[in-house]
Amino acid sequence: MRHLTILLLGLLSPLVAAWEALPEQAPYPADNPPGAAKIELGKQLFFDPRFSATGTVSCNSCHNLMAGGDDSRQTSMGVHGLTGPRNAPTVWNAAFHSVQFWDGRAKTLEDQAKGPVVAHVEMGMSDLDAAIARVRDIPGYVSQFEAVFGGEQPVSIDNAAKAVAAFERTLITPNSPYDRYVNGDQSALSEQQLRGMQSFAELGCVACHRGPAFNGPLMPGGVGFFISFPFHDSPYVEQYGLRDEPGRFAVTQDEADRHKYRVPTLRNIALTAPYFHNGRVKTLDEAVRVMAPSQLHKQLSDTQVADVVAFLNALTGPFPALTLPRLPPTPGRSVADPESPATP
């Protein structure tokens, strides 16, 4: 056993320089530095369902922070039981994405925070003005916005998005077994995980799933990294409807972007089933089997699949302690309108 470990470490040594541990702090833009009060305000907004058309759906409804940062559904359910076409990606470690959403239509977490509020299959508000009007109708929020942002009109959509984004940048999970290994603890990974790490590199998975968050290479100028999926034909393409959606083409109307998606993070991937943009693949080992021929044009043995899955499990990091926030009340009245119809 010891000799096998030494052999595996020797095989991996030329590659180790390319492996990166997740930083202890997420990057943030110069115009939105973190602060305790801002982060707390963002947490409250993240958990508050009153900014949906029916008063029933919050950010946490689809991105459950008490679990893997998703909702374990094929596609998420919003107001009035409506569902969209895509699987909810995890919000854990989203701060390390170069762009947000599967199709990359938002460049920052701040931009992303505004989208679900007015998506008719998500929170279903008629427009952002209606959403921020509800925030202004809650005195406890008004006083917090004034303290955090100041200015003549501190309660604004942009400031609300900044607060939510500041909170989301605290949702990171460093110090996984993989991170400990990369940082020098050679006992952090099992022999099977080391074999899986080697296979992950040799098979070519690192061509897309690289960097600290395993979500694509850094691109100059903050441009998102997108990849065609599926890249090759395989029986899985039809079985799981992998080309049923247009992907980024729906945003750009550029044929070169058809079936292209932002590369998802592999951090905590073992906790975020089902998989892929449409949530059609239910298990992690099946996801690995799908990726090999559909993306790499390769077939894997059962042993290779098990080894890669073992390595992917080593990307699960400890979650920071979270307490549910107390939301500012509106005693004796409601600001949400449960009779409001979903936007068309």
C-alpha positions as CSV (number, residue, x, y, z in Angstrom):
1,M,0.0,0.0,0.0
2,R,2.8,2.4,1.0
3,H,4.6,1.7,-2.3
4,L,1.5,2.4,-4.3
5,T,1.0,5.7,-2.6
6,I,4.6,6.7,-3.3
7,L,4.1,5.7,-7.0
8,L,0.9,7.7,-7.3
9,L,2.5,10.8,-5.7
10,G,5.4,10.5,-8.2
11,L,3.0,10.3,-11.2
12,L,1.1,13.3,-9.9
13,S,4.2,15.5,-9.1
14,P,4.5,17.1,-12.6
15,L,0.8,18.0,-12.4
16,V,0.7,19.3,-8.8
17,A,1.9,22.8,-9.8
18,A,-1.3,23.1,-11.9
19,W,-3.6,22.2,-9.0
20,E,-4.8,25.2,-7.0
21,A,-6.4,25.3,-3.5
22,L,-9.5,27.4,-3.0
23,P,-8.6,30.8,-1.4
24,E,-9.8,31.5,2.1
25,Q,-11.5,34.7,0.9
26,A,-13.5,35.3,-2.3
27,P,-12.5,38.2,-4.6
28,Y,-14.8,41.3,-4.6
29,P,-15.1,44.3,-6.8
30,A,-13.7,47.7,-5.7
31,D,-17.1,49.3,-5.7
32,N,-18.6,46.7,-3.3
33,P,-16.2,45.9,-0.4
34,P,-17.4,43.6,2.2
35,G,-18.6,44.7,5.7
36,A,-20.3,42.9,8.5
37,A,-23.5,45.1,8.4
38,K,-23.7,44.8,4.6
39,I,-23.2,41.0,4.7
40,E,-25.9,40.7,7.4
41,L,-28.3,42.8,5.3
42,G,-27.6,40.6,2.3
43,K,-28.3,37.5,4.3
44,Q,-31.7,38.8,5.3
45,L,-32.6,39.7,1.8
46,F,-31.4,36.2,0.6
47,F,-33.7,34.4,3.0
48,D,-36.7,36.8,2.7
49,P,-39.6,35.5,0.5
50,R,-41.6,38.7,0.7
51,F,-39.9,40.0,-2.5
52,S,-41.6,37.4,-4.7
53,A,-45.0,37.8,-6.2
54,T,-46.7,35.4,-3.9
55,G,-44.5,36.0,-0.8
56,T,-43.4,32.4,-0.9
57,V,-40.1,32.2,-2.8
58,S,-36.7,33.5,-1.6
59,C,-33.2,33.0,-3.0
60,N,-32.8,30.2,-0.5
61,S,-35.8,28.4,-1.9
62,C,-33.8,27.3,-4.9
63,H,-30.3,27.7,-3.4
64,N,-30.7,26.0,-0.1
65,L,-27.8,27.0,2.1
66,M,-28.7,24.4,4.7
67,A,-27.8,21.8,2.0
68,G,-25.7,22.0,-1.2
69,G,-26.7,25.5,-2.2
70,D,-29.2,24.1,-4.7
71,D,-32.7,22.4,-4.3
72,S,-32.0,18.8,-5.4
73,R,-34.7,19.2,-8.1
74,Q,-34.4,18.6,-11.8
75,T,-35.5,22.2,-12.3
76,S,-36.5,24.6,-9.7
77,M,-40.0,25.5,-8.7
78,G,-40.9,29.2,-8.4
79,V,-44.1,31.1,-7.7
80,H,-47.5,29.4,-8.5
81,G,-45.6,26.1,-8.8
82,L,-44.0,27.1,-12.1
83,T,-40.8,25.5,-13.2
84,G,-38.1,26.7,-15.5
85,P,-36.0,24.7,-18.0
86,R,-32.7,24.6,-16.1
87,N,-31.3,23.1,-13.0
88,A,-30.5,25.5,-10.2
89,P,-26.7,25.7,-9.9
90,T,-25.2,25.8,-6.4
91,V,-24.6,29.2,-4.9
92,W,-21.7,27.9,-2.8
93,N,-18.4,29.2,-4.4
94,A,-20.3,31.1,-7.1
95,A,-18.1,34.0,-6.1
96,F,-15.3,32.4,-8.1
97,H,-17.3,32.2,-11.4
98,S,-16.2,34.6,-14.2
99,V,-19.9,35.0,-15.2
100,Q,-23.2,33.9,-13.6
101,F,-26.1,31.7,-14.8
102,W,-25.7,28.7,-17.1
103,D,-25.7,30.9,-20.1
104,G,-23.4,33.6,-18.6
105,R,-26.0,36.4,-19.1
106,A,-24.8,38.1,-15.9
107,K,-21.2,39.2,-15.5
108,T,-21.3,39.6,-11.7
109,L,-23.0,38.4,-8.6
110,E,-24.5,41.9,-8.3
111,D,-26.1,41.5,-11.8
112,Q,-27.2,38.0,-11.1
113,A,-29.0,39.0,-7.9
114,K,-31.5,41.1,-9.9
115,G,-32.5,38.4,-12.4
116,P,-34.6,35.9,-10.4
117,V,-36.7,38.6,-8.8
118,V,-38.4,39.4,-12.1
119,A,-38.2,36.0,-13.8
120,H,-41.8,34.8,-14.1
121,V,-41.0,31.2,-13.3
122,E,-38.9,32.2,-10.2
123,M,-39.9,35.1,-7.9
124,G,-42.3,36.5,-10.5
125,M,-42.3,40.2,-9.6
126,S,-43.6,42.5,-12.3
127,D,-40.5,44.7,-12.3
128,L,-37.6,45.7,-10.0
129,D,-39.3,48.9,-9.0
130,A,-42.1,46.8,-7.5
131,A,-39.6,44.7,-5.6
132,I,-37.7,47.5,-4.1
133,A,-41.0,49.2,-3.2
134,R,-41.6,46.3,-0.8
135,V,-38.2,46.7,0.7
136,R,-38.9,50.5,1.3
137,D,-42.2,49.5,3.0
138,I,-40.3,47.6,5.8
139,P,-38.9,50.1,8.3
140,G,-36.3,47.6,9.6
141,Y,-34.8,47.4,6.1
142,V,-34.8,51.1,5.5
143,S,-32.8,51.8,8.6
144,Q,-30.2,49.1,7.7
145,F,-29.8,50.4,4.1
146,E,-29.3,53.9,5.5
147,A,-26.6,52.7,7.9
148,V,-24.8,50.6,5.3
149,F,-25.1,52.8,2.2
150,G,-26.1,56.3,3.2
151,G,-27.0,58.9,0.5
152,E,-30.3,60.4,-0.5
153,Q,-31.9,57.2,-1.6
154,P,-30.0,54.3,0.0
155,V,-32.9,51.7,-0.6
156,S,-32.2,51.0,-4.2
157,I,-32.1,47.9,-6.4
158,D,-28.4,48.4,-7.0
159,N,-27.7,48.5,-3.2
160,A,-29.9,45.5,-2.5
161,A,-27.9,43.6,-5.2
162,K,-24.7,44.7,-3.6
163,A,-25.8,43.5,-0.2
164,V,-26.9,40.1,-1.5
165,A,-23.6,39.7,-3.5
166,A,-21.5,40.6,-0.4
167,F,-23.3,37.9,1.5
168,E,-22.8,35.4,-1.3
169,R,-19.1,36.0,-1.3
170,T,-18.9,34.6,2.2
171,L,-20.4,31.3,0.8
172,I,-17.1,29.5,0.1
173,T,-15.8,26.1,1.2
174,P,-12.0,25.9,1.3
175,N,-10.1,23.2,3.2
176,S,-11.5,20.2,1.4
177,P,-9.4,17.0,1.4
178,Y,-8.2,18.1,-2.0
179,D,-7.2,21.5,-0.7
180,R,-5.3,20.0,2.2
181,Y,-3.4,17.7,-0.2
182,V,-2.5,20.6,-2.5
183,N,-1.3,22.6,0.5
184,G,1.1,19.8,1.5
185,D,-0.8,17.2,3.5
186,Q,0.0,14.0,1.5
187,S,-2.3,12.0,3.7
188,A,-5.4,14.0,2.9
189,L,-6.4,11.9,-0.1
190,S,-6.9,8.1,-0.2
191,E,-5.1,6.0,-2.8
192,Q,-8.3,5.7,-4.8
193,Q,-8.7,9.5,-4.8
194,L,-5.1,9.9,-5.9
195,R,-5.8,7.5,-8.8
196,G,-8.9,9.5,-9.6
197,M,-6.9,12.7,-9.6
198,Q,-4.4,11.3,-12.0
199,S,-7.2,10.0,-14.3
200,F,-9.0,13.4,-14.1
201,A,-5.9,15.0,-15.5
202,E,-4.9,12.3,-18.0
203,L,-8.4,12.0,-19.5
204,G,-8.5,15.8,-20.2
205,C,-11.1,16.9,-17.6
206,V,-8.7,19.7,-16.6
207,A,-9.1,21.3,-20.0
208,C,-12.3,22.8,-18.8
209,H,-12.6,22.1,-15.1
210,R,-9.5,23.8,-13.8
211,G,-8.6,26.6,-11.4
212,P,-9.4,26.8,-7.7
213,A,-13.1,26.2,-8.2
214,F,-12.7,23.7,-11.1
215,N,-14.9,26.0,-13.2
216,G,-12.8,26.9,-16.2
217,P,-9.6,28.8,-16.9
218,L,-9.3,32.5,-16.1
219,M,-10.0,34.5,-19.2
220,P,-8.5,37.9,-19.9
221,G,-10.7,40.9,-19.4
222,G,-13.2,39.0,-17.2
223,V,-14.7,37.2,-20.2
224,G,-16.6,34.1,-19.2
225,F,-15.4,30.7,-20.2
226,F,-17.9,28.7,-22.1
227,I,-17.8,25.2,-23.6
228,S,-20.0,23.4,-26.1
229,F,-21.9,20.7,-24.4
230,P,-22.1,18.0,-25.6
231,F,-19.0,18.3,-27.7
232,H,-19.3,14.8,-29.3
233,D,-22.2,12.6,-30.2
234,S,-22.9,9.7,-27.9
235,P,-26.0,7.6,-26.9
236,Y,-26.3,9.8,-23.9
237,V,-27.1,12.9,-25.9
238,E,-30.5,11.7,-26.9
239,Q,-31.1,9.7,-23.7
240,Y,-30.8,12.8,-21.5
241,G,-31.8,15.5,-24.0
242,L,-28.5,17.2,-23.8
243,R,-29.1,19.3,-27.0
244,D,-32.7,20.1,-26.3
245,E,-31.8,23.6,-25.1
246,P,-30.0,26.3,-27.1
247,G,-27.7,27.3,-24.3
248,R,-25.9,30.7,-24.6
249,F,-27.4,31.1,-28.1
250,A,-30.6,32.3,-26.4
251,V,-28.7,35.3,-25.0
252,T,-26.4,36.2,-27.9
253,Q,-28.4,34.9,-31.0
254,D,-24.9,33.9,-32.3
255,E,-24.9,30.4,-33.8
256,A,-21.4,29.9,-32.5
257,D,-22.9,30.0,-29.0
258,R,-25.6,27.3,-29.6
259,H,-25.4,24.6,-26.9
260,K,-22.6,26.5,-25.1
261,Y,-22.7,26.8,-21.3
262,R,-20.6,28.3,-18.5
263,V,-18.4,25.5,-17.0
264,P,-20.0,24.6,-13.6
265,T,-17.9,24.4,-10.5
266,L,-17.0,20.9,-9.3
267,R,-16.7,22.1,-5.7
268,N,-19.1,20.0,-3.6
269,I,-20.3,18.3,-6.7
270,A,-21.1,15.2,-4.7
271,L,-23.8,17.2,-2.9
272,T,-25.6,18.8,-5.8
273,A,-27.3,16.1,-7.7
274,P,-29.1,16.0,-10.2
275,Y,-26.5,17.1,-12.8
276,F,-26.1,19.2,-15.9
277,H,-28.0,22.2,-17.1
278,N,-31.3,20.3,-17.4
279,G,-30.9,18.2,-14.3
280,R,-31.7,15.0,-16.1
281,V,-28.8,12.9,-14.8
282,K,-29.5,11.7,-11.3
283,T,-26.2,10.3,-10.0
284,L,-22.6,11.4,-9.9
285,D,-21.2,8.2,-11.4
286,E,-23.7,8.4,-14.3
287,A,-22.6,12.1,-14.8
288,V,-19.0,10.9,-15.1
289,R,-20.0,8.2,-17.6
290,V,-21.9,10.7,-19.7
291,M,-19.1,13.2,-19.7
292,A,-16.4,10.8,-21.0
293,P,-17.9,10.0,-24.4
294,S,-20.0,13.1,-24.8
295,Q,-17.2,15.6,-24.0
296,L,-13.9,13.7,-24.3
297,H,-14.8,11.0,-26.8
298,K,-13.6,8.4,-24.5
299,Q,-15.0,5.3,-22.7
300,L,-14.2,4.6,-19.1
301,S,-14.0,1.3,-17.2
302,D,-16.0,0.9,-14.0
303,T,-12.7,1.2,-12.1
304,Q,-11.9,4.6,-13.8
305,V,-15.4,5.9,-13.1
306,A,-15.2,4.8,-9.4
307,D,-11.7,6.5,-9.1
308,V,-12.8,9.8,-10.6
309,V,-15.9,9.8,-8.5
310,A,-13.8,9.2,-5.4
311,F,-11.6,12.2,-6.4
312,L,-14.7,14.4,-7.0
313,N,-15.9,13.5,-3.4
314,A,-12.6,15.0,-2.2
315,L,-13.7,18.4,-3.5
316,T,-16.4,18.6,-0.8
317,G,-15.2,21.2,1.7
318,P,-16.5,22.1,5.2
319,F,-19.3,24.6,5.2
320,P,-19.1,27.7,7.4
321,A,-21.5,27.9,10.3
322,L,-24.7,29.7,9.3
323,T,-27.5,31.0,11.5
324,L,-30.9,31.8,10.0
325,P,-31.5,35.6,10.2
326,R,-34.3,37.4,11.9
327,L,-36.2,39.3,9.2
328,P,-37.4,42.9,9.8
329,P,-41.1,42.6,10.7
330,T,-44.2,44.5,9.5
331,P,-46.4,44.1,12.7
332,G,-50.1,43.8,12.0
333,R,-49.9,43.9,8.2
334,S,-48.4,42.1,5.1
335,V,-46.3,43.7,2.4
336,A,-46.6,40.6,0.1
337,D,-49.6,40.0,-2.1
338,P,-50.3,36.3,-2.3
339,E,-53.1,36.9,-4.9
340,S,-50.7,38.6,-7.3
341,P,-50.6,36.7,-10.7
342,A,-47.3,35.6,-12.1
343,T,-45.9,37.9,-14.8
344,P,-46.6,36.6,-18.3
